[in-house]
Amino acid sequence: MKTSTKLWALATFLTAFTGWGNAFGADWVVEENGVSPNFATIQDAVTAASPGDRIFVVNKSGSIPYLENVTIDKAIEILPYTANGNFLVFGNYTISPNGSGFSSTFDSVRIIGMLNQSGSIVAAANNSTGNGIEIDVVSCQLNAGSIIVSGTQFYSRVSGNWLQSGSITVRESMVTGNLVNGSITVNDAAGSMIGSDETLYVVGNRLTSSTGASISGTIQWSNDDHYFHIANNLVRSNLGGTSGAIRFTSIRNGGENNQLVNNSIETDGAADYGITSGAALASGTRLKIENNALHDLSGSSTEYALFFNPAPSPGALVEINYNVEEGFANGLTNVSGAQAVIVGNQTAASTFDIDNVTGVCPTAEAINGGHPGNAYTDHDLSRNDCGVAGGSFNYTNFWPILTGGARVMLVKTPRVALPSSAINAEAEAHDR
């Protein structure tokens, strides 16, 4: 099993690496007409495996998938036999947490490199084992299916996947670098595994169709248990109905920052705002909406780029700074300077076209038009660009996807390093 590890080194900085290595467990092989000790079906291998084992899947001849629904009731890893490849299946994969295959300590289920022609990866049953279970779905392609972790007491890492027609729905999760023709939703934790003060990251995703056609895509945050960092995502939406391409219906109130930064947003539906807040922002709550590029194609007369209903409470700190918008008939936002700090935002002088594939916003106002602070400096050490190409979470960190090889899924560091100060840095990565 590729076990989770943290390695700490202390010098002038403090670094953490979170990944997994094959310290224990056996390796099993699934192949066409498998003869012992190999298996002919993935379910047979799962049934025979012990917690901590890995299952390698050899593709059948003629690109015929393994046609089966699979129940995973223990801490195992399923991955392709061929390095940097995929394994071809057809069916639903259900993670059932309450069997004897999970121990009283932290366990993991990992699915890497699946190509599922039709079927979803689902963890819907509540985990009552008394321990946390991590679910990692990495470099998978689902042609007609979703990734749904709706049960409690799971922490999921969903990274580098392509969902051609489906959505990602999670509770406590890191969601990075996915291509989704659908939506990403983060719901309440309902029993926190990682601590309510932890920030959850939704970074570097592209919610857009492969053909560039309009879609009903949105990032929805409905979690008041954790702070959020929603950054460098491309979201194209034609939902309408005051939905918002990025919307939050609840929020973790308190002193830490909730951040919506460097997203590229394009809307094409009546009353489809760029970013919508339907949450009650209480006194003491901090929310940053900075360096986003927002473009509306619909021409609706009712839209704002940023829409708040209800308005922020007195004492809430809402920073709306250095965003670029164009095409929203009512302008930037429906809140005033009395309700928020509003600095450095721009309306593009002419129509700009956010790239349907990369999310890059080429308008002059967006290039080097973001926040001038060093915390937002671009990779080339220039001033922050608005949209996905800006800042340290630049979308290129997460692409191309479906590589199957070793890759870093997210690096979390302070945005500013001060001389003679320790730096706490954490990286999450995987390999075979």
N, C-alpha and C positions, 0 to 999 in steps of 0.2 A: 504494500500500500504506500502511496506517496504521502507520507505523513506531514502534518503542518509543523513548521519550525519557525522560531524567531532567534536570530543571531544578533547579539548586541556587541558593539565595539565602542570604546570610549577613548577619545583623544581630544582634539579640539572640537569634535562633534560626536553626536550619538546617533547610531544608525541601526535600523531594524530591517530585517528581511523576513517576509512571511511567504513561505512556499511549501513544497513537500518533497520528500525523498523516499525512495523505496527501501526503508529500513527493515521491514518485516513483511511476512506474508508470502504466499505462493503465486506463481503466474500460471494461468490456464489459457487454453486456446480453443476458440470456436471456429470450425471450418466445415465446409460442405461435406455431408456424409461422414461427419467426424467419428473416428473410432477411438476408443479409450486408449490413452488418458485424455484425448481431446473430446469435444462435444459437438453435436450436430445443431444445437439450438442455443441461443443466448440464455433463455430461461433455464435450461438444464445446467448451464455453467453457473448461473447465479445461485441456483438451488444447492449445488454441490460445494460452492466456494465457502470459505470461512471469512469472518471479518478481517479486513486488512489485505485481502487478495486482490490481484489484478486479473482482468479478463481481456485478452487480445482477440479481436475478431478479424478473421480472414474473409475477404469478400468471395462470394460465390462466382462461378464462371458465368459469362453472359450478362453481367450486371443485374443479376436477379437478387432482390433484397431478401433478408431474413424476415419472413412474414409472420409476425407474432406480436402479441401484447405481453409485456414483460413487467413483473412486479419485483422491485428491489427492496428487500427487507433486511439488509445488513450493510455494513460499511465496506463498500467495495469500489473499485474503479473499473470502468469499461472504456476501452480505447481501441483504435485501429491497430492491426498487426503491423502495417506498413508505416514507418515513421513519416510524419508530415502528410499522411494520407487521410482517408476517411473510411468508415465502415457503413455499408448500405443496408438500411432497414425499412420496414413498413409496419407501423403500429405504435401504440401508446406505451410509454415507460412511466410507471407509477411507483413513487417512493413511499413505502409503507413503514413508518418509523417505530412501530410498537412491538416488534418481534424480538426474539432473543439475539438477533444479529447485531444489535447495538448495545454497547456497554454502558457502564455508569460514568464513563469519562467522555470527553469530547470526541466525536466521531465525524467521519466525512463520507459522502457519496460523490463520486466524480464521473462525469460523462464528457469525454473529449473526442472530437473528430467524428461525431455521428452525422450521417447524411440520411435524413428521414424523409421518405417520399410522401408520407401522409401519417401524421401522428404527433402527439404532444409529449412533453416531459412535465409531469405533474407531481406535486407534493401537497396534497389537499388535507390529509388526515392530520389532526393535531398530534404533536410529539409529546407524549406523556412518560417518556423513559426516565425523566429526571436529569438528563444531560442535554447539552446542546448538540445539534447535528448541522454540519455545514454541507451545503449542496453547491457544487461547482459545475457549471455548464459552460464549456469552453470550445471555441472553434467548431461549432456544430451548424449544420444547415438543415432547416426545417422548411420543406416546400409547402406544406399545408398543416401547420400546427403551431402551438403556442408553448411558452415556458411559464408555468404557473406554480408559484410557491405560496399557497394561501394558508397552509397550516401554521400553527404556532410553534415557537421554539426552534426555528430554523434560521440560520444565517446563510445567505446565498451569494455567490460570486458568479455573475453572468457576464461573460466577456467574449468579444470577437465572434459572435454568432450572426447568422443570416437567416431571418424569418421572412420568407417570401410572402406569406399570407397568414399572419398571426400576430400575437401580442406577447409582451412580457408583463407579468403581474407578480409582485413580490411584496414582502413585508420588510424585514431587515435585510439589506442587500447592498452590494456594490454592483453597479450596472455600467459597463464601460465598453465602448468601441463596437456596438452592435449595429447592424443594418436591419431595420424593422419596417416592413410595410404594414403598419398597424400602430399600436400605442405602447407606452411604457407607463405602468401605474405602480406607485409605492403606497401601500396601505399601512394602517397602524400595526405596530409590532405585536400587541396583545400578549405580552410576556417577553421582556427584553432578554436577549442572550448576551449582548455586547455592552450593555449599559446605556442609559438614556442620554448621557452627555456626549456620546459618540456622534459624529457627523456621518451621514450616509452620502455617498457620491454617485451621481448620475452624470457621466462625463463622456464626451467624444462619440456619442451615438448619432446615427442618421436615420431619421424617420421619414422615409421617402421611398417611392416605388423605383424599381430598377429601370423602368422606361421613362421616368421623368414626368409621368402623368400626375394629375392632382390626386391626393389621397386624403383619407380621414385619419390624420396622425396627430397625436398629442402626447405630451408628458404630463401626467397628473400626479400631484403629490397630495395624499390624504393621510398623512402621518403626523400626529402631534406628540410622538414619543421621541423623535430624533430631530436634530438640526439637519438641514440639507445644503449640499453644494452641487448645484445644477449648472454645468459649465460646458462650453464648446460643443454643444449639440446643434445639429441641423434639424429643424422641425418645420415641415410643410403641412399645412392644415387647411381643409375646406369644410370643417365640421359645422360652422354656423351656430346659431342659438346661444350667443354670448359664451361660447365654450373656452376660447383661448387656446393657442397652440401650446403654450405652457400654462398650466393652471394649478393653483393650490387651494384646496377646500378646507384644510386644517393646517396648523403650524405649531411647532414647538415654541412656546413663549418663553422668554427669559433673556439672559444677558449675552449669550453667544450669537454669532452671526448666522443667519440663513442667507445664502448667496445664490443669485441668478446672474452669472457673468459669462460674457463672451459667447452667447448663443446666436445663431443665425436663424431667423424666424420669417417664414413667408406664409401669409394667409390668403384665402381665396373663397370666403364664404360670408354671407350676410351676417353682420353682428359677430364676426369671428375676430376677437381681439388678439393682439400678439401675446401678451401675458395678462392673465386674469387672477385676481386675488378674491376669493370668496371666504377667506378666513378672518376671524376677529383678531386683529393685531393688538394685543394688550399692551399697557404701559410697561416699559422695560424691554420690549421685544425689539430686536435689531434685524433689519432686512436690507440687503444690498441688491440693487438691480443696476448693474453697471456694464458698459462696454458691449451691449447687445446691438445687433443689426436687425431691424424689424421692417418688413415690407408687406404692404397690403395690395392685392391685385383686384379686389372686388369692386372698389368704388362705393361701398356702402356709406351712407351718410351718418351712421350712428356709431362708428368705431373710434376707439382710442388705441394707441399702441400698448398702453398699460392701463388696465381698468381695475379699480378697487370698489368692491361692494360687499361688506360695509367699508366705510372709510377707516383709516388707521386711528386708533384711540390716542388721545393726548398722552404724551409721554413715550409713545413708540418711536423708535428711531428708524425711519425709512429713508434710505439714500438712493436717489434716482439720478445717476450721474453718467455722463459721457456715452449715452446711447445715441444711435443714429436711426431715425425712422423716416419713412416715405410712404405716401399713399393713404394714410389714416386720416379720414376726413375731419375728425375732431382733434387731431394732433397727438401730442405725446401722452397725456394722462389727465384723468378727471380729479386728481388730488392737487392741492395748492401748496405753496411754500409754507403755509401755516401747519400743514400736516406732514410735510416731508422736506428733506434737504434735496433741492433740485438744482444741479450744477452741470454746465458743460455739454448739455444735450444739443443735438443738431437735427434739423430737417434737411434731407438731401435736396440739393438744388434741382436735380433732375432725376428721372426714374432710374433706379438701379435694379439690376437683376442678380439676385443671389444664385450662385451656380447650383443647379439641381443635384449634382453629384458630390461636389466638394464642399458646398456651403460657403465658399469664399465670397465675400462682398467686395466688388471691385470699385465702388464709388469713392471719389476723392475724400469725402467726409469720413469714411470708415478707415481708410488707410492712415495709420499713425494718428487716428482721431480719438482713440480711447483715453482712459485715465493716464495722466502723465507720471504717476508714481512708479517707483522702481519695482514695487510688488507686482506690477502687471507687465513688466518688460517682455517683449517678444523674444523668440529664439535667437533672432539676429541682433539682439540687444538694442533694437529700436523701440520707439514708443509703441504702446499697445495698439493693435488693430482691433476694430470692432468686429464681432462675429467670431466664427470658429477658428480663424487663423491667428487669433491673438492670444497672448499670454503663455504661461508655462504649460497649460493643458492643451496646447495646440492639437487639433484633430489628427495631425500626422503622427502623433505618438501612438495611435491605436490602429493604424492602417498600414498595409493591407490586412484584412481579416482572413480567417480560414487557412492560416499558414500551417497549423498543426504542430509546429516546432516549439522550442522553448521561447517564451515571451514574457515580458513584464506587462502586467495588467494595469497597474496604477502605482505611481510614486507620490507619496504625501510628504511634503516638506514645508517648513515655513516659507512664506513668500518673500521675506526679507531676512538676510543674515547680517548680524551686527558683529563688529570686530570683538574678538576675545569672548564670544558667547557660544555656548553649546548649541548644536542643532540636532533636533530630534527628527529623524527621517525614517519613514517606513515604506518598504516596497512590497507589493504583492505580485507573485510571478508563478509560473508553472513550467515543468518540462515532463518528459516521459519517465 
